[in-house]
Amino acid sequence: MEIVVIIALVLGILLLNRPVTLLFQRLYTRHQYKRFIAAETFYHSVVSHHLKYYNRLNLEEQRKFLFRTYQFQHSKNFHYIEVEQNAEMPILVSAAAVQLTFGLEKFKLNYFDDIFILRDDYHYGFYSRPFMGHVDQTGIYLSWDNFIKGISGLTPNCNVGLHEMGHALAYVNFITRTEEDKHFKKEFHNFSKVARPIFTSMQGGVKNLLGDYAATNYHEFWAVAIEVFFENAVLFRQELPELYEAMSRVLNQDPLNFTGSGYATIIRRMEPSARKVAQ
């Protein structure tokens, strides 16, 4: 009899665990949203001043973007190393992560609790060359000087925030598997069918818009492709159309997809025929 009771309790806990978790998540999100509304104007002023991407969204998408930025920021511990902290820093770094993941369901990069913001180039490990940023098991590292230049458009095809968030996105989906996005993982396989031959040709000496650093290894190819996808989308689509389309699909967004109103409908929408096939 005791065994039956124990089994029943275990089954009950297993059955109730997911509904209770989802309920808690909904209540917590509602609580966060109320706090976000009070800060929305400030977030808008910061993000709109620095991110062209955000300014091309319609009003509904802008609010979604800002709320995700708020949620991302409040899920991380920000550390400042030899740089004077200000209120804009964690917002803009969070906005870079949200820009990359805006078309995905999972966007918090939950494995990473800590983000380190350094003043400028720094040395890491035994590498002789200085770093602008990196990602490892201890956190996401960014040099503020390079980060702000990237989002300001002062370094063509280079955006260290997007670059490192690209590494972090791959990290949580394929290395730690702590925040797997079903769409991203499915489409990344299709992305690689297009990307791998291009990467291999680059290692063989073929030059293209992505530049030599993208040929370092496939991880860097992915991160550099993300930078160019957002920073130089027109030329990317002209020079590497198949790779651009594959990137658009894996991230579920298209920076060049404009509506008649002048705003961008960033999130991809499947054509009716494609929707039927998918069903």
Secondary structure, DSSP 8 states (H G I E B T S, - for coil): -HHHHHHHHHHHHHHHHHHHHHHHHHHHHHHHHHHHHHHHHHHHHHHHHH-HHHHTB-HHHHHHHHHHHHHHHTTSEEEEESS---THHHHHHHHHHHHHHTTSS--S-TT--EEEEESS-B--TT-SS-BSEEEETTEEEEEHHHHHHHHTT-STT--HHHHHHHHHHHIIIIIS-SS--HHHHHHHHHHHHHHHHHHHHHHTT---TT-GGGGS-HHHHHHHHHHHHHHSHHHHHHH-HHHHHHHHHHHTB-TT-B-TTSSB--B----HHHHHHH-
